[in-house]
Amino acid sequence: MTTLQFKNVYVQSSGCAVGPLEKAGPLGEYFTNAFNDNYCEESTFEKAERRLIKEAVSDTLKKGKLTTHDIALAYGGDLINQCASSNYFAKDLKVPFVSLYGACSTSALAIGHAAIAVEHLQMKHVLAFTSSHTATAERQFRYPNEYGTQKKETTTSTVTGAGAVVLGSKPAAIAVTAFTIGQVIDWNFSDANDMGRAMVPAAYDTLMTHFKDMNRTFDDYDLVVTGDLSKLGYAMLSDLCLKQRFQLDNKLNDCGLMIYDVNNQPIFCGGSGCACSMVVTVSKLFDLLQSKRMKRILLIATGALLTPVILAQKEAIPCVAHAICFERKDA
């Protein structure tokens, strides 16, 4: 089994911060902490991404009535070289810190590791955060937005935002009950402008592994949400599930399709980035659980583990997906 189960891990608090395009999207009402432009009141896009992390973490700590002195350990990661945004933020956080890289799957990776620290290392409060920014990610993996390079319709748009959660053992409304660690899978996709479909095999493999380990199906969940597969990737995953005779019954969705209005916003095939699944989780998904509209949600955060150098050497894009099960715990 590659699924770890937890009995005493709860979401103590959570928060996020987003950019203007995210605020203007379908989930805008959930984003109370938003900036009017992608510079986020800073002088560079890199500093802007760190500002997003700062706002998300500050919001999380404030909601939990916590300070950095209450945090025993922090996990975080992003898309920039050597997790630069997370590491530069962590130097001011002044708590033990582990940086993680799982591309866009970093949200589930950080939450899963934080849950392990709470359950098995008996740490009282553990912070997990991640971020992404459309301007920093584009010049990291493709071309700077300032170049005005024409993009393909299959391209996804990196979410500008950051999200954070504090996990602990104190009973609360939302529990983290399982963490499925995914395998790195390569189906020979090599188009950096079509990463949604490239990540589908990893998402499908992790989903099937989770179902097998937990002896569950879609019937056991109110909602199964992938990270950022885009319109094409979501359709491909749906087809794979239907071929296995699963009854989806509108229980499958994708964070990259939820955060934007795909038909009316200039985001091409959907949203992506580390922040995509994280900000949707701490806003919309947690609200569905806290309001008692849903009981159990499975998040499968997906990541394309590409680098521009290796792609230039004509290699394919290996991908990974990690899953987190969130459950409402009634008092």
C-alpha positions as CSV (number, residue, x, y, z in Angstrom):
1,M,0.0,0.0,0.0
2,T,1.2,3.5,-0.8
3,T,-1.7,5.2,1.0
4,L,-1.0,6.5,4.5
5,Q,-4.0,6.8,6.8
6,F,-4.4,9.3,9.6
7,K,-6.6,9.2,12.7
8,N,-5.7,12.5,14.4
9,V,-4.9,15.1,11.8
10,Y,-7.1,18.2,11.5
11,V,-7.1,21.5,9.6
12,Q,-6.6,24.1,12.3
13,S,-6.8,27.1,9.9
14,S,-6.2,28.0,6.2
15,G,-5.9,31.0,4.0
16,C,-4.9,32.2,0.5
17,A,-4.1,35.2,-1.6
18,V,-4.7,35.6,-5.4
19,G,-4.2,37.9,-8.3
20,P,-6.8,39.9,-10.2
21,L,-7.7,37.3,-12.8
22,E,-8.4,34.7,-10.1
23,K,-10.5,37.2,-8.2
24,A,-12.6,37.9,-11.3
25,G,-13.3,34.2,-11.8
26,P,-16.2,32.0,-10.6
27,L,-14.6,31.6,-7.1
28,G,-14.0,35.3,-6.6
29,E,-16.3,35.6,-3.7
30,Y,-14.1,33.1,-1.7
31,F,-11.0,35.2,-2.2
32,T,-11.1,38.0,0.3
33,N,-7.4,38.6,0.0
34,A,-6.7,39.6,-3.6
35,F,-4.4,42.1,-5.4
36,N,-5.4,44.4,-8.2
37,D,-2.4,43.6,-10.4
38,N,0.2,40.9,-10.8
39,Y,3.0,43.0,-9.2
40,C,1.1,42.7,-5.9
41,E,2.5,46.1,-4.8
42,E,6.1,44.8,-5.3
43,S,8.8,45.8,-7.8
44,T,9.3,42.4,-9.5
45,F,7.2,39.4,-10.2
46,E,9.4,37.2,-8.0
47,K,8.9,39.5,-5.1
48,A,5.2,39.5,-5.9
49,E,5.0,35.7,-5.5
50,R,6.7,36.0,-2.1
51,R,4.2,38.6,-1.2
52,L,1.4,36.2,-2.0
53,I,2.9,33.6,0.2
54,K,3.3,36.1,3.0
55,E,-0.3,37.2,2.8
56,A,-1.6,33.6,2.6
57,V,0.4,32.5,5.6
58,S,-0.4,35.6,7.6
59,D,-4.1,35.0,6.9
60,T,-3.8,31.4,8.0
61,L,-2.0,32.2,11.3
62,K,-4.5,35.0,12.1
63,K,-7.5,32.8,11.5
64,G,-6.0,30.1,13.8
65,K,-5.0,32.7,16.4
66,L,-1.4,31.5,16.0
67,T,2.0,33.1,15.6
68,T,5.1,31.7,14.0
69,H,6.3,30.7,17.5
70,D,3.5,28.1,17.5
71,I,4.7,26.5,14.3
72,A,6.9,23.4,14.9
73,L,7.7,22.8,11.3
74,A,6.9,24.1,7.8
75,Y,6.7,22.6,4.4
76,G,6.5,24.6,1.2
77,G,7.4,24.7,-2.5
78,D,6.8,26.5,-5.8
79,L,7.8,26.4,-9.4
80,I,10.8,28.8,-9.6
81,N,14.4,27.4,-9.7
82,Q,15.3,25.7,-6.4
83,C,12.0,26.7,-4.8
84,A,13.2,30.2,-4.7
85,S,10.0,31.9,-3.6
86,S,9.4,29.4,-0.7
87,N,13.0,29.6,0.5
88,Y,13.3,33.3,0.3
89,F,10.0,33.6,2.3
90,A,11.2,31.0,4.8
91,K,14.3,33.0,5.7
92,D,11.9,35.5,7.4
93,L,9.6,32.8,8.8
94,K,12.3,31.6,11.2
95,V,10.9,28.1,11.8
96,P,12.3,24.7,10.8
97,F,11.6,24.5,7.1
98,V,11.6,21.8,4.4
99,S,11.2,22.9,0.8
100,L,9.5,20.4,-1.6
101,Y,9.2,20.2,-5.3
102,G,6.4,18.3,-7.0
103,A,5.6,20.9,-9.7
104,C,1.9,21.6,-9.6
105,S,1.4,18.6,-7.2
106,T,3.2,20.4,-4.4
107,S,0.0,21.3,-2.6
108,A,-0.9,17.7,-1.8
109,L,2.8,16.9,-1.3
110,A,3.2,19.6,1.4
111,I,-0.1,18.8,3.1
112,G,0.7,15.0,3.1
113,H,4.1,15.6,4.7
114,A,2.6,18.0,7.2
115,A,0.0,15.3,8.1
116,I,2.8,12.8,8.7
117,A,4.6,15.2,11.0
118,V,1.4,15.7,13.1
119,E,0.4,12.0,13.2
120,H,3.8,10.3,13.6
121,L,6.2,13.0,14.9
122,Q,3.5,14.3,17.2
123,M,4.1,18.0,16.3
124,K,1.4,20.3,17.5
125,H,1.2,22.7,14.6
126,V,2.7,22.2,11.1
127,L,2.4,24.7,8.3
128,A,2.1,23.7,4.6
129,F,2.1,26.3,1.8
130,T,2.7,26.6,-1.9
131,S,2.5,29.3,-4.6
132,S,2.7,30.1,-8.3
133,H,2.7,33.2,-10.4
134,T,1.8,33.5,-14.1
135,A,4.7,35.8,-14.9
136,T,7.4,33.8,-13.0
137,A,6.3,30.4,-14.3
138,E,6.1,31.5,-17.9
139,R,9.6,32.7,-18.1
140,Q,10.8,29.7,-16.0
141,F,9.3,27.1,-18.4
142,R,8.3,28.7,-21.6
143,Y,8.7,32.4,-22.7
144,P,8.2,35.6,-20.6
145,N,4.7,37.0,-21.1
146,E,6.4,40.3,-22.1
147,Y,7.5,38.6,-25.3
148,G,4.0,38.3,-26.5
149,T,4.6,34.8,-27.9
150,Q,1.6,33.2,-29.5
151,K,0.3,30.3,-27.4
152,K,-1.5,27.1,-28.4
153,E,-5.1,26.5,-27.5
154,T,-4.0,23.5,-25.4
155,T,-1.9,25.8,-23.1
156,T,-2.9,26.2,-19.5
157,S,-2.6,29.5,-17.6
158,T,-0.6,29.5,-14.4
159,V,-2.7,30.7,-11.4
160,T,-1.3,33.7,-9.6
161,G,-1.8,32.9,-5.9
162,A,-0.7,31.2,-2.8
163,G,-2.4,29.0,-0.2
164,A,-1.5,27.8,3.3
165,V,-2.9,25.4,5.9
166,V,-1.9,24.7,9.5
167,L,-2.5,21.1,10.5
168,G,-2.6,19.8,14.1
169,S,-4.0,17.1,16.3
170,K,-6.7,19.3,17.9
171,P,-10.2,18.1,16.7
172,A,-11.7,20.4,14.1
173,A,-14.3,20.5,11.4
174,I,-12.1,19.1,8.6
175,A,-9.7,16.2,9.0
176,V,-7.0,14.9,6.7
177,T,-7.6,11.1,6.7
178,A,-5.4,9.8,3.9
179,F,-2.4,10.6,1.7
180,T,-1.7,8.5,-1.4
181,I,1.9,9.0,-2.7
182,G,2.0,8.8,-6.5
183,Q,4.5,7.3,-8.8
184,V,6.4,9.2,-11.5
185,I,4.9,8.1,-14.8
186,D,6.0,8.9,-18.4
187,W,3.7,8.2,-21.3
188,N,6.0,10.0,-23.8
189,F,4.1,13.3,-23.9
190,S,6.6,16.0,-24.9
191,D,4.5,19.1,-25.6
192,A,5.1,21.7,-22.9
193,N,2.1,23.5,-24.2
194,D,-0.2,20.6,-23.5
195,M,0.7,19.5,-20.0
196,G,-2.9,18.8,-19.0
197,R,-3.0,15.6,-21.0
198,A,0.5,14.7,-20.1
199,M,-0.5,14.6,-16.4
200,V,-3.6,12.4,-16.9
201,P,-1.7,9.0,-16.7
202,A,-0.3,10.0,-13.3
203,A,-3.6,11.2,-12.0
204,Y,-5.4,8.0,-13.2
205,D,-2.7,5.8,-11.6
206,T,-2.9,7.6,-8.2
207,L,-6.7,7.5,-8.3
208,M,-6.8,3.8,-9.0
209,T,-4.1,3.2,-6.3
210,H,-6.1,5.2,-3.8
211,F,-9.3,3.3,-4.6
212,K,-7.5,-0.1,-4.3
213,D,-5.7,0.8,-1.1
214,M,-8.8,2.2,0.6
215,N,-11.3,-0.3,-1.0
216,R,-13.4,2.6,-2.3
217,T,-14.9,3.9,-5.6
218,F,-16.4,7.2,-6.6
219,D,-19.5,6.2,-4.6
220,D,-17.5,6.8,-1.4
221,Y,-16.8,10.4,-2.2
222,D,-18.9,13.5,-2.7
223,L,-16.3,14.9,-5.0
224,V,-13.0,13.9,-6.6
225,V,-11.0,16.9,-7.8
226,T,-7.8,16.8,-9.9
227,G,-5.2,19.6,-9.8
228,D,-4.9,21.2,-13.2
229,L,-5.6,18.8,-16.1
230,S,-7.3,21.4,-18.3
231,K,-10.4,20.8,-20.5
232,L,-8.5,18.2,-22.6
233,G,-6.9,16.4,-19.6
234,Y,-10.2,16.4,-17.7
235,A,-12.0,14.9,-20.7
236,M,-9.3,12.3,-21.1
237,L,-9.4,11.2,-17.4
238,S,-13.2,11.0,-17.5
239,D,-12.9,8.7,-20.5
240,L,-10.4,6.4,-18.7
241,C,-12.7,6.2,-15.7
242,L,-15.7,5.5,-17.8
243,K,-13.9,2.7,-19.6
244,Q,-13.4,1.1,-16.2
245,R,-17.2,1.3,-15.7
246,F,-17.1,3.8,-12.9
247,Q,-20.2,5.8,-12.5
248,L,-19.0,9.4,-12.2
249,D,-22.4,11.1,-11.5
250,N,-20.9,14.6,-11.7
251,K,-18.4,13.7,-8.9
252,L,-15.3,14.4,-10.9
253,N,-14.0,17.9,-11.4
254,D,-10.7,19.8,-11.9
255,C,-9.4,22.8,-10.0
256,G,-8.1,24.4,-13.2
257,L,-11.6,24.4,-14.6
258,M,-13.2,25.6,-11.3
259,I,-11.0,28.7,-10.7
260,Y,-11.6,30.3,-14.1
261,D,-14.4,30.9,-16.5
262,V,-12.9,29.0,-19.3
263,N,-15.4,30.4,-21.9
264,N,-15.0,34.1,-21.0
265,Q,-11.6,34.6,-19.4
266,P,-8.3,34.6,-21.4
267,I,-6.9,31.5,-19.9
268,F,-6.9,29.1,-22.9
269,C,-7.5,25.5,-21.7
270,G,-7.8,26.1,-18.0
271,G,-5.7,27.0,-14.9
272,S,-2.5,25.3,-13.7
273,G,0.4,25.9,-11.2
274,C,1.1,25.0,-7.6
275,A,-1.4,27.6,-6.4
276,C,-4.2,26.2,-8.6
277,S,-5.2,23.2,-6.5
278,M,-4.2,24.9,-3.2
279,V,-6.3,28.0,-3.4
280,V,-9.3,26.1,-4.7
281,T,-8.9,23.6,-1.8
282,V,-8.7,26.2,1.0
283,S,-11.5,28.3,-0.4
284,K,-14.2,26.3,-2.3
285,L,-13.5,22.7,-1.1
286,F,-13.1,23.6,2.5
287,D,-16.3,25.6,2.3
288,L,-18.2,22.6,0.9
289,L,-17.0,20.6,3.9
290,Q,-17.5,23.2,6.6
291,S,-21.0,24.1,5.4
292,K,-21.9,20.4,5.6
293,R,-22.8,20.2,1.9
294,M,-20.2,17.5,1.5
295,K,-18.7,14.9,3.7
296,R,-15.7,13.5,1.9
297,I,-13.5,15.0,-0.9
298,L,-10.5,13.6,-2.6
299,L,-7.9,16.0,-4.0
300,I,-5.5,14.6,-6.6
301,A,-2.9,17.3,-7.2
302,T,-1.0,16.7,-10.5
303,G,2.5,17.8,-11.5
304,A,4.5,17.8,-14.8
305,L,8.1,17.3,-13.8
306,L,9.6,19.0,-16.9
307,T,12.7,21.2,-17.2
308,P,13.3,23.4,-20.3
309,V,16.9,22.0,-20.7
310,I,15.8,18.4,-20.9
311,L,12.8,19.2,-23.1
312,A,15.3,20.9,-25.5
313,Q,17.1,17.6,-25.6
314,K,13.9,16.0,-27.0
315,E,13.0,14.0,-23.9
316,A,9.4,13.5,-22.7
317,I,7.6,14.9,-19.7
318,P,7.4,12.6,-16.6
319,C,4.5,13.4,-14.3
320,V,3.3,12.7,-10.8
321,A,0.1,13.0,-8.8
322,H,-0.5,12.8,-5.0
323,A,-3.8,12.5,-3.3
324,I,-5.2,13.9,-0.1
325,C,-8.5,12.8,1.4
326,F,-10.4,15.5,3.4
327,E,-13.4,14.6,5.6
328,R,-15.8,16.6,7.6
329,K,-15.9,15.7,11.3
330,D,-19.2,16.6,13.0
331,A,-19.0,17.7,16.6
